[in-house]
Amino acid sequence: MSFLSSASLIDLNAAEQIITPFELSAVKNGAYELTLGDEVFQTNSSPRGVTKLTDHDEIYIEPGHFALLLTAETVKIPKDKIAFISIKASIKFKGLVNVSGFHVDPGFEGKLLFSVYNAGSYNIILSRGSKYFPIWFAELDGEQEYNGVHEAQNRIPDDPIAALSQGEINAPIVLSGKIDEVRQDADRRIGLLERDQKAIHYLSATALGIAITILLKLGIDWCFFNQGVNIRVDQKKQEMLIDSTINARLKEKKGLLLQIDSIQKIRRTSK
């Protein structure tokens, strides 16, 4: 297999009209740069449907979304040739990825359909008539009949539109956004739980502090009460001891008085 040079590509087109319309200025480095045509389909459009473009109309492919792009040119691949397609590097670097096929079968004739995806972080702007899609031709060692389903393709087919219109596009950036939403909701819930736990901890600490204060107060009061009782008991013991001493002295005094009275009586009798 050998690829055609720019000169060979020009000669082949002159002989077999492989690209219609054909501009010499679009031939670069052995490739022909195809342009964006008049039909596009975007998953970020609302409502979803095929959009018709006029000259120099622009489309915006948002991050995480797909688009179907139809070329303005009709290509005719000779049966002894195969073609390879891509997207210009300047657009790839912005994040636009070709997710459709990368070759065109021998014998195909029609407009080419590119299925692309914006894997970047910003909108990608494309305009009708601008050169975005290089195509290369290579020789085969024999002829091959075309047996595909896209023969004479001149519009965006219904099948890929239906495939991209089924529900929500779960693109990585969309999923990332949903994950961020879930994370934010989880953070909010965790924040509420932490706040509630802090409140419970504060109330528990406050209740414990009050309980400790009450216990300390009761302990102190009991100590003072117990100390007061002990002091009163000691005072009572001292009073009882004093009373006992006084009573003993009174008894001794009474005994002495009786003895003195007896002695006096004896003296009076002896006289």
C-alpha atoms as a printed R data frame, in Angstrom:
    type eleno elety resid chain resno       x      y       z
1   ATOM     1    CA   MET     A     1   0.000  0.000   0.000
2   ATOM     2    CA   SER     A     2   1.328  3.425  -0.971
3   ATOM     3    CA   PHE     A     3  -0.211  6.842  -0.348
4   ATOM     4    CA   LEU     A     4  -0.816  9.286  -3.171
5   ATOM     5    CA   SER     A     5   1.220 12.460  -3.278
6   ATOM     6    CA   SER     A     6  -0.351 15.874  -3.774
7   ATOM     7    CA   ALA     A     7   0.425 15.747  -7.511
8   ATOM     8    CA   SER     A     8  -0.998 12.237  -7.867
9   ATOM     9    CA   LEU     A     9  -4.107 13.274  -5.959
10  ATOM    10    CA   ILE     A    10  -4.643 16.211  -8.338
11  ATOM    11    CA   ASP     A    11  -4.132 13.960 -11.360
12  ATOM    12    CA   LEU     A    12  -6.536 11.348  -9.977
13  ATOM    13    CA   ASN     A    13  -9.215 13.948  -9.425
14  ATOM    14    CA   ALA     A    14  -8.769 15.265 -12.954
15  ATOM    15    CA   ALA     A    15  -9.292 11.750 -14.266
16  ATOM    16    CA   GLU     A    16 -12.064 10.444 -11.970
17  ATOM    17    CA   GLN     A    17 -13.507 13.455 -10.068
18  ATOM    18    CA   ILE     A    18 -12.848 11.872  -6.670
19  ATOM    19    CA   ILE     A    19 -13.834 15.086  -4.822
20  ATOM    20    CA   THR     A    20 -16.637 17.454  -5.860
21  ATOM    21    CA   PRO     A    21 -16.297 20.417  -5.696
22  ATOM    22    CA   PHE     A    22 -12.498 20.380  -5.894
23  ATOM    23    CA   GLU     A    23 -10.195 23.318  -5.057
24  ATOM    24    CA   LEU     A    24  -6.453 23.189  -5.671
25  ATOM    25    CA   SER     A    25  -5.849 25.335  -2.570
26  ATOM    26    CA   ALA     A    26  -7.294 22.540  -0.404
27  ATOM    27    CA   VAL     A    27  -4.540 20.097  -1.433
28  ATOM    28    CA   LYS     A    28  -1.791 20.088   1.220
29  ATOM    29    CA   ASN     A    29   0.909 17.555   2.084
30  ATOM    30    CA   GLY     A    30  -0.647 14.711   0.131
31  ATOM    31    CA   ALA     A    31  -4.118 15.291   1.600
32  ATOM    32    CA   TYR     A    32  -7.238 17.154   0.610
33  ATOM    33    CA   GLU     A    33  -8.894 19.279   3.324
34  ATOM    34    CA   LEU     A    34 -12.657 18.781   3.281
35  ATOM    35    CA   THR     A    35 -14.952 21.507   4.627
36  ATOM    36    CA   LEU     A    36 -17.966 21.601   6.944
37  ATOM    37    CA   GLY     A    37 -21.208 21.379   4.983
38  ATOM    38    CA   ASP     A    38 -24.770 22.564   5.536
39  ATOM    39    CA   GLU     A    39 -25.998 19.919   8.033
40  ATOM    40    CA   VAL     A    40 -25.038 19.349  11.665
41  ATOM    41    CA   PHE     A    41 -26.592 17.595  14.631
42  ATOM    42    CA   GLN     A    42 -25.616 18.507  18.203
43  ATOM    43    CA   THR     A    43 -26.539 16.880  21.497
44  ATOM    44    CA   ASN     A    44 -26.296 20.248  23.242
45  ATOM    45    CA   SER     A    45 -28.994 21.778  21.020
46  ATOM    46    CA   SER     A    46 -32.559 22.114  22.268
47  ATOM    47    CA   PRO     A    47 -34.676 20.676  20.854
48  ATOM    48    CA   ARG     A    48 -32.355 18.103  19.352
49  ATOM    49    CA   GLY     A    49 -32.512 17.932  15.594
50  ATOM    50    CA   VAL     A    50 -30.570 18.527  12.388
51  ATOM    51    CA   THR     A    51 -29.532 22.152  11.947
52  ATOM    52    CA   LYS     A    52 -29.234 23.654   8.484
53  ATOM    53    CA   LEU     A    53 -26.305 26.045   8.026
54  ATOM    54    CA   THR     A    54 -25.867 28.835   5.536
55  ATOM    55    CA   ASP     A    55 -22.557 30.352   4.450
56  ATOM    56    CA   HIS     A    56 -20.178 30.983   7.377
57  ATOM    57    CA   ASP     A    57 -22.768 30.061  10.043
58  ATOM    58    CA   GLU     A    58 -21.092 28.990  13.293
59  ATOM    59    CA   ILE     A    59 -21.877 26.157  15.674
60  ATOM    60    CA   TYR     A    60 -20.770 25.772  19.300
61  ATOM    61    CA   ILE     A    61 -20.001 22.281  20.552
62  ATOM    62    CA   GLU     A    62 -20.095 22.393  24.334
63  ATOM    63    CA   PRO     A    63 -17.732 20.347  26.532
64  ATOM    64    CA   GLY     A    64 -18.928 16.776  27.002
65  ATOM    65    CA   HIS     A    65 -21.234 16.796  23.984
66  ATOM    66    CA   PHE     A    66 -21.335 15.062  20.614
67  ATOM    67    CA   ALA     A    67 -21.988 16.379  17.129
68  ATOM    68    CA   LEU     A    68 -22.583 14.875  13.689
69  ATOM    69    CA   LEU     A    69 -20.911 16.888  10.931
70  ATOM    70    CA   LEU     A    70 -21.573 16.420   7.222
71  ATOM    71    CA   THR     A    71 -18.957 17.495   4.689
72  ATOM    72    CA   ALA     A    72 -19.758 19.952   1.923
73  ATOM    73    CA   GLU     A    73 -17.873 17.836  -0.621
74  ATOM    74    CA   THR     A    74 -18.946 14.571  -2.162
75  ATOM    75    CA   VAL     A    75 -16.147 12.016  -2.380
76  ATOM    76    CA   LYS     A    76 -15.882  9.063  -4.765
77  ATOM    77    CA   ILE     A    77 -13.359  6.437  -3.766
78  ATOM    78    CA   PRO     A    78 -12.071  4.380  -6.712
79  ATOM    79    CA   LYS     A    79 -12.436  0.625  -6.296
80  ATOM    80    CA   ASP     A    80  -8.654  0.200  -6.292
81  ATOM    81    CA   LYS     A    81  -8.139  2.923  -3.650
82  ATOM    82    CA   ILE     A    82  -8.860  3.354   0.051
83  ATOM    83    CA   ALA     A    83  -9.093  6.680   1.871
84  ATOM    84    CA   PHE     A    84  -8.158  7.711   5.407
85  ATOM    85    CA   ILE     A    85  -9.778 10.621   7.243
86  ATOM    86    CA   SER     A    86  -9.029 12.666  10.336
87  ATOM    87    CA   ILE     A    87  -9.524 16.088  11.944
88  ATOM    88    CA   LYS     A    88  -6.977 18.876  11.638
89  ATOM    89    CA   ALA     A    89  -4.508 18.974  14.535
90  ATOM    90    CA   SER     A    90  -5.394 22.580  15.398
91  ATOM    91    CA   ILE     A    91  -8.950 21.448  16.206
92  ATOM    92    CA   LYS     A    92  -7.825 18.250  17.939
93  ATOM    93    CA   PHE     A    93  -5.673 20.260  20.320
94  ATOM    94    CA   LYS     A    94  -8.818 22.090  21.452
95  ATOM    95    CA   GLY     A    95 -10.303 18.747  22.477
96  ATOM    96    CA   LEU     A    96 -12.391 17.716  19.456
97  ATOM    97    CA   VAL     A    97 -12.146 13.946  18.978
98  ATOM    98    CA   ASN     A    98 -13.238 11.939  15.932
99  ATOM    99    CA   VAL     A    99 -15.226  8.996  17.300
100 ATOM   100    CA   SER     A   100 -16.420  7.705  13.917
101 ATOM   101    CA   GLY     A   101 -14.427  5.608  11.449
102 ATOM   102    CA   PHE     A   102 -10.951  6.543  10.235
103 ATOM   103    CA   HIS     A   103 -11.123  5.134   6.718
104 ATOM   104    CA   VAL     A   104 -13.452  5.231   3.715
105 ATOM   105    CA   ASP     A   105 -14.093  1.961   1.901
106 ATOM   106    CA   PRO     A   106 -13.223  1.403  -1.758
107 ATOM   107    CA   GLY     A   107 -16.177  2.179  -4.040
108 ATOM   108    CA   PHE     A   108 -17.938  4.531  -1.595
109 ATOM   109    CA   GLU     A   109 -19.553  7.620  -3.088
110 ATOM   110    CA   GLY     A   110 -21.271 10.363  -1.086
111 ATOM   111    CA   LYS     A   111 -20.727 13.010   1.552
112 ATOM   112    CA   LEU     A   112 -18.710 11.984   4.604
113 ATOM   113    CA   LEU     A   113 -20.182 12.033   8.092
114 ATOM   114    CA   PHE     A   114 -17.942 12.800  11.066
115 ATOM   115    CA   SER     A   115 -19.090 11.933  14.575
116 ATOM   116    CA   VAL     A   116 -17.128 14.109  16.979
117 ATOM   117    CA   TYR     A   117 -16.932 14.627  20.727
118 ATOM   118    CA   ASN     A   118 -15.723 17.672  22.660
119 ATOM   119    CA   ALA     A   119 -13.352 16.270  25.284
120 ATOM   120    CA   GLY     A   120 -12.035 19.726  26.130
121 ATOM   121    CA   SER     A   121 -13.044 22.246  28.771
122 ATOM   122    CA   TYR     A   122 -14.347 24.989  26.490
123 ATOM   123    CA   ASN     A   123 -16.800 25.415  23.633
124 ATOM   124    CA   ILE     A   124 -15.394 24.511  20.223
125 ATOM   125    CA   ILE     A   125 -16.541 26.814  17.440
126 ATOM   126    CA   LEU     A   126 -16.830 25.552  13.861
127 ATOM   127    CA   SER     A   127 -18.106 27.443  10.821
128 ATOM   128    CA   ARG     A   128 -19.603 26.258   7.557
129 ATOM   129    CA   GLY     A   129 -17.159 26.242   4.657
130 ATOM   130    CA   SER     A   130 -14.036 26.035   6.843
131 ATOM   131    CA   LYS     A   131 -11.452 23.290   6.230
132 ATOM   132    CA   TYR     A   132 -11.390 20.774   9.091
133 ATOM   133    CA   PHE     A   133 -11.194 17.231   7.662
134 ATOM   134    CA   PRO     A   134  -8.069 15.997   5.776
135 ATOM   135    CA   ILE     A   135  -8.462 12.927   3.562
136 ATOM   136    CA   TRP     A   136  -5.617 10.773   2.144
137 ATOM   137    CA   PHE     A   137  -5.797  8.229  -0.675
138 ATOM   138    CA   ALA     A   138  -3.807  5.004  -0.874
139 ATOM   139    CA   GLU     A   139  -3.363  2.380  -3.598
140 ATOM   140    CA   LEU     A   140  -4.711 -1.180  -3.276
141 ATOM   141    CA   ASP     A   141  -3.297 -4.156  -5.168
142 ATOM   142    CA   GLY     A   142  -6.735 -4.893  -6.611
143 ATOM   143    CA   GLU     A   143 -10.287 -3.651  -6.932
144 ATOM   144    CA   GLN     A   144 -12.836 -3.979  -4.125
145 ATOM   145    CA   GLU     A   145 -16.606 -3.590  -4.461
146 ATOM   146    CA   TYR     A   146 -18.380 -1.388  -1.892
147 ATOM   147    CA   ASN     A   147 -20.899 -3.275   0.238
148 ATOM   148    CA   GLY     A   148 -21.632 -0.677   2.925
149 ATOM   149    CA   VAL     A   149 -24.929  1.027   3.798
150 ATOM   150    CA   HIS     A   150 -23.904  4.650   3.215
151 ATOM   151    CA   GLU     A   151 -23.830  4.677  -0.572
152 ATOM   152    CA   ALA     A   152 -24.933  8.029  -2.096
153 ATOM   153    CA   GLN     A   153 -25.030  9.624   1.357
154 ATOM   154    CA   ASN     A   154 -26.027 13.283   1.003
155 ATOM   155    CA   ARG     A   155 -27.550 14.007   4.409
156 ATOM   156    CA   ILE     A   156 -27.108 12.994   8.041
157 ATOM   157    CA   PRO     A   157 -28.652  9.499   8.445
158 ATOM   158    CA   ASP     A   158 -31.412  8.856  10.965
159 ATOM   159    CA   ASP     A   159 -29.668  6.017  12.854
160 ATOM   160    CA   PRO     A   160 -26.831  8.032  14.433
161 ATOM   161    CA   ILE     A   161 -29.289 10.820  15.263
162 ATOM   162    CA   ALA     A   162 -31.552  8.334  17.041
163 ATOM   163    CA   ALA     A   163 -28.587  6.819  18.883
164 ATOM   164    CA   LEU     A   164 -27.499 10.210  20.206
165 ATOM   165    CA   SER     A   165 -31.047 11.317  21.038
166 ATOM   166    CA   GLN     A   166 -31.805  8.536  23.532
167 ATOM   167    CA   GLY     A   167 -32.005 10.200  26.934
168 ATOM   168    CA   GLU     A   168 -29.232 12.098  28.583
169 ATOM   169    CA   ILE     A   169 -25.664 11.985  27.323
170 ATOM   170    CA   ASN     A   170 -23.579 10.517  30.154
171 ATOM   171    CA   ALA     A   171 -20.360 12.081  28.973
172 ATOM   172    CA   PRO     A   172 -17.400 12.181  31.386
173 ATOM   173    CA   ILE     A   173 -17.731 15.920  31.935
174 ATOM   174    CA   VAL     A   174 -21.465 15.512  32.606
175 ATOM   175    CA   LEU     A   175 -20.765 12.665  35.028
176 ATOM   176    CA   SER     A   176 -18.047 14.782  36.615
177 ATOM   177    CA   GLY     A   177 -20.589 17.554  37.146
178 ATOM   178    CA   LYS     A   178 -23.010 15.098  38.734
179 ATOM   179    CA   ILE     A   179 -20.252 13.718  40.941
180 ATOM   180    CA   ASP     A   180 -19.440 17.268  42.043
181 ATOM   181    CA   GLU     A   181 -23.105 17.834  42.882
182 ATOM   182    CA   VAL     A   182 -23.236 14.609  44.905
183 ATOM   183    CA   ARG     A   183 -19.963 15.540  46.629
184 ATOM   184    CA   GLN     A   184 -21.277 18.996  47.489
185 ATOM   185    CA   ASP     A   185 -24.506 17.498  48.840
186 ATOM   186    CA   ALA     A   186 -22.506 14.982  50.877
187 ATOM   187    CA   ASP     A   187 -20.253 17.765  52.194
188 ATOM   188    CA   ARG     A   188 -23.346 19.757  53.142
189 ATOM   189    CA   ARG     A   189 -24.863 16.776  54.945
190 ATOM   190    CA   ILE     A   190 -21.580 16.028  56.697
191 ATOM   191    CA   GLY     A   191 -21.375 19.681  57.719
192 ATOM   192    CA   LEU     A   192 -24.865 19.489  59.220
193 ATOM   193    CA   LEU     A   193 -23.985 16.278  61.060
194 ATOM   194    CA   GLU     A   194 -20.772 17.810  62.364
195 ATOM   195    CA   ARG     A   195 -22.683 20.870  63.500
196 ATOM   196    CA   ASP     A   196 -25.284 18.690  65.252
197 ATOM   197    CA   GLN     A   197 -22.556 16.616  66.877
198 ATOM   198    CA   LYS     A   198 -20.805 19.770  68.037
199 ATOM   199    CA   ALA     A   199 -24.100 20.988  69.520
200 ATOM   200    CA   ILE     A   200 -24.641 17.624  71.238
201 ATOM   201    CA   HIS     A   201 -21.057 17.660  72.500
202 ATOM   202    CA   TYR     A   202 -21.510 21.201  73.799
203 ATOM   203    CA   LEU     A   203 -24.786 20.309  75.543
204 ATOM   204    CA   SER     A   204 -23.244 17.150  77.000
205 ATOM   205    CA   ALA     A   205 -20.227 19.080  78.252
206 ATOM   206    CA   THR     A   206 -22.500 21.765  79.703
207 ATOM   207    CA   ALA     A   207 -24.715 19.180  81.428
208 ATOM   208    CA   LEU     A   208 -21.643 17.396  82.790
209 ATOM   209    CA   GLY     A   209 -20.260 20.689  84.065
210 ATOM   210    CA   ILE     A   210 -23.554 21.499  85.786
211 ATOM   211    CA   ALA     A   211 -23.689 18.015  87.330
212 ATOM   212    CA   ILE     A   212 -20.116 18.317  88.593
213 ATOM   213    CA   THR     A   213 -20.888 21.759  90.029
214 ATOM   214    CA   ILE     A   214 -23.977 20.427  91.838
215 ATOM   215    CA   LEU     A   215 -22.033 17.455  93.218
216 ATOM   216    CA   LEU     A   216 -19.237 19.726  94.400
217 ATOM   217    CA   LYS     A   217 -21.785 22.003  96.089
218 ATOM   218    CA   LEU     A   218 -23.453 19.037  97.798
219 ATOM   219    CA   GLY     A   219 -20.057 17.719  98.871
220 ATOM   220    CA   ILE     A   220 -18.997 21.052 100.273
221 ATOM   221    CA   ASP     A   221 -22.341 21.474 102.085
222 ATOM   222    CA   TRP     A   222 -22.041 17.966 103.502
223 ATOM   223    CA   CYS     A   223 -18.527 18.679 104.715
224 ATOM   224    CA   PHE     A   224 -19.646 21.846 106.407
225 ATOM   225    CA   PHE     A   225 -22.704 20.098 107.853
226 ATOM   226    CA   ASN     A   226 -20.651 17.168 109.082
227 ATOM   227    CA   GLN     A   227 -18.062 19.527 110.523
228 ATOM   228    CA   GLY     A   228 -20.830 21.490 112.254
229 ATOM   229    CA   VAL     A   229 -22.293 18.304 113.746
230 ATOM   230    CA   ASN     A   230 -18.896 17.228 115.035
231 ATOM   231    CA   ILE     A   231 -18.319 20.656 116.575
232 ATOM   232    CA   ARG     A   232 -21.729 20.517 118.247
233 ATOM   233    CA   VAL     A   233 -21.023 17.038 119.612
234 ATOM   234    CA   ASP     A   234 -17.707 18.221 121.025
235 ATOM   235    CA   GLN     A   235 -19.412 21.229 122.580
236 ATOM   236    CA   LYS     A   236 -22.048 18.952 124.131
237 ATOM   237    CA   LYS     A   237 -19.371 16.668 125.514
238 ATOM   238    CA   GLN     A   238 -17.603 19.647 127.060
239 ATOM   239    CA   GLU     A   239 -20.877 20.904 128.586
240 ATOM   240    CA   MET     A   240 -21.609 17.467 130.043
241 ATOM   241    CA   LEU     A   241 -18.091 17.267 131.463
242 ATOM   242    CA   ILE     A   242 -18.465 20.694 133.062
243 ATOM   243    CA   ASP     A   243 -21.887 19.779 134.483
244 ATOM   244    CA   SER     A   244 -20.483 16.551 135.872
245 ATOM   245    CA   THR     A   245 -17.576 18.401 137.490
246 ATOM   246    CA   ILE     A   246 -19.901 20.980 139.011
247 ATOM   247    CA   ASN     A   247 -22.210 18.279 140.388
248 ATOM   248    CA   ALA     A   248 -19.234 16.458 141.883
249 ATOM   249    CA   ARG     A   249 -18.057 19.666 143.569
250 ATOM   250    CA   LEU     A   250 -21.548 20.316 144.883
251 ATOM   251    CA   LYS     A   251 -21.698 16.821 146.343
252 ATOM   252    CA   GLU     A   252 -18.311 17.307 147.978
253 ATOM   253    CA   LYS     A   253 -19.473 20.644 149.389
254 ATOM   254    CA   LYS     A   254 -22.652 19.083 150.721
255 ATOM   255    CA   GLY     A   255 -20.638 16.323 152.367
256 ATOM   256    CA   LEU     A   256 -18.303 18.831 153.984
257 ATOM   257    CA   LEU     A   257 -21.245 20.822 155.301
258 ATOM   258    CA   LEU     A   258 -22.720 17.691 156.851
259 ATOM   259    CA   GLN     A   259 -19.410 16.855 158.515
260 ATOM   260    CA   ILE     A   260 -19.091 20.395 159.870
261 ATOM   261    CA   ASP     A   261 -22.627 20.253 161.230
262 ATOM   262    CA   SER     A   262 -21.939 16.921 162.930
263 ATOM   263    CA   ILE     A   263 -18.765 18.254 164.570
264 ATOM   264    CA   GLN     A   264 -20.615 21.285 165.890
265 ATOM   265    CA   LYS     A   265 -23.329 19.106 167.375
266 ATOM   266    CA   ILE     A   266 -20.725 16.979 169.193
267 ATOM   267    CA   ARG     A   267 -19.070 20.055 170.623
268 ATOM   268    CA   ARG     A   268 -22.341 21.408 171.974
269 ATOM   269    CA   THR     A   269 -23.136 18.078 173.601
270 ATOM   270    CA   SER     A   270 -19.763 17.815 175.331
271 ATOM   271    CA   LYS     A   271 -20.217 21.185 177.044
